Structures are given as structure tokens and as C-alpha cells.
Amino acid sequence: MHTRERMVVYGLLGLLLVVNLPGLLGGGGRLAVAEGERASNQLGPADGLTLIENDQELLLRSLGGRLAWSDAAYARAFSVGFVHVGRALDPLLDAPHFVDEREELDEEIKAKDDQLDERIGAFLEEHRDVGPDDPGAEGVRRAYQELFGERERWRAERTRRLGRLAARQIEAAYRDVRAAVEVVAERREIDIVLRFIPPEKEFQSVNPPQAYRAIRARVALKYPEALDITAAVLEELDVAEEES
């Protein structure tokens, strides 16, 4: 190679070295990697992430699709939702089949009440002239006590039957709410759904015990409104709330 040609080649090599020197030293490479990370906006894939604080290490992993920091089932990050159960129960209990059951029992109870009232009224009318000194007064008194006791026993049974029906209907409505919660939670990938009353809801207590119960029912003093899935549960149940 002639001297002139060698000088041209060496000059070009020197120019290329100057242009690419930052990249050879590593600066350009770091810039390219940083831009690539910002573009993808994610780390990994990786089997885990170790965080260090002083001499303590914490290994974060994915277990069962949840962020976990140990093998224990409770050491995982679970998603949470809230449902105001009362907003769902009230309209459910007004469903026609529940109303029909209550009306049927009410009619049966009224018929029994009327029958006993008529028997007592007829008895009093029949023996209205019996005085304390009448020879049959003691028998009349015992007969009236038996009739009165029959009415009291019926009233106790009436209360029990009304209570059993109300409890059965409430439990059935609650099971419907739980089924709807299961559907909504699965759809939204929510692990835990808590029953609650919004803390801002107006109190309707008339005595201290009721007020304390109302406070205890408000398990969340503060919560993100986005965690309240009550509206979605109502939609799944296909029930509408009455306008207040």
C-alpha cells in the first residue's frame, strides 16, 4: 500500500474511533438499555425479586397467581372488595314469592286469632251473669283460665312461627347474595369480599345499644370507593332499590 493510501485509511479509522468512543466505553450501551426498559415498561420475566434492607432479605415471588413473600398461604397479597349486604337483602325480601309466604301465614294467624277471640267473647257472654257467690263460679273461673291460657300459648306459637319464617327468608336471600358475590368476585378476580355498611350512612338508632351495633357494623372507617362492588352485585341479582 502506498504511503498516501495508508494515510487516508489511518485517518478514516481514527475518525471512526472518535465517533464510536462513547459507545466503546459503555455510555451509549447504557442509554440504549434504558430506552428499551422505558419502552417495555416492565421488569422480567423473573422467578423472583429479592429486596434487601440492611442484613434482611425479602424474596417476592408469584404463588398461585398472587404476590407472595413466603410459602405460607396467608403471606400473599389478596384483592379485596366490599358489599353493603342490606342494600341487596331488602329488595330480595320484597320478592313476590317471599311476600306470598308472609301473607299466607298472616292469613292463617289472623284466622286463628279471630277464632280464639270469638270463643273468649262467647264464653264471657254466656257466663256474664255468674257472680262470685254462684255455686258454679269456680268452674267458670277455671274454664276461663284454660281458654285464656290457650290464647297465650297460641300467641307464643304465633311469634315463633313468624320468627322462623322471617329467619328462613333472610337466610335464603343471604344465600342468593353470596351466589351473586361469587360471580362478581370471580369476574373481577377479587379474593376477599367483606360485608360492610358505609361509614357515612346515616344512623337511625334510638338508644345506645342500637348505636353501638350500628358502629360495629361499619367495619371500614375509610375505604376506596372503587372497592365497593355493591352495584355490580345488585345488577347480578337483577334487583332494583327503591328510591328514597
Residue pairs with C-beta under 8 A, 6 or more apart in sequence:
1 9
22 28
23 29
37 43
43 49
47 61
48 59
48 60
48 61
49 59
49 60
49 61
50 57
50 58
50 59
50 60
51 57
51 58
51 59
51 60
52 58
58 69
59 69
60 67
60 68
60 69
61 67
61 68
61 69
62 68
63 71
63 76
64 76
66 76
66 77
66 78
66 191
67 76
67 77
68 75
68 76
68 77
69 75
69 76
78 191
78 192
79 189
79 190
79 191
79 192
80 190
80 191
80 192
80 193
80 194
80 227
81 184
81 185
81 188
81 190
81 192
81 193
81 194
81 227
81 228
81 229
82 193
82 194
82 195
82 196
82 220
82 223
82 227
82 228
82 229
82 230
83 177
83 181
83 193
83 194
83 195
83 196
83 228
83 229
83 230
83 233
84 196
84 197
84 198
84 228
84 230
85 174
85 177
85 195
86 197
87 230
87 234
87 241
88 173
88 177
88 180
88 230
88 233
88 234
88 237
88 239
89 170
89 173
89 174
89 177
90 241
91 234
91 239
91 240
91 241
91 242
92 98
92 173
92 176
92 177
92 237
92 239
93 169
93 170
93 173
98 169
98 173
101 165
101 169
102 165
102 169
105 161
105 162
105 165
109 158
109 161
109 162
112 154
112 158
113 154
113 158
116 147
116 150
116 151
116 154
119 147
120 147
120 148
120 151
123 143
123 144
123 147
124 144
127 140
127 144
130 136
130 137
130 140
131 137
134 140
176 237
177 233
177 237
180 233
180 236
180 237
181 193
181 229
181 233
183 236
184 190
184 229
184 232
184 233
184 236
185 191
185 193
185 229
188 229
188 232
190 229
193 229
194 219
194 220
195 219
196 217
196 218
196 219
196 220
196 223
197 214
197 217
197 218
197 219
198 218
198 220
198 228
199 218
199 220
199 221
199 222
201 218
203 211
203 214
204 214
205 211
205 213
205 214
234 240
234 241
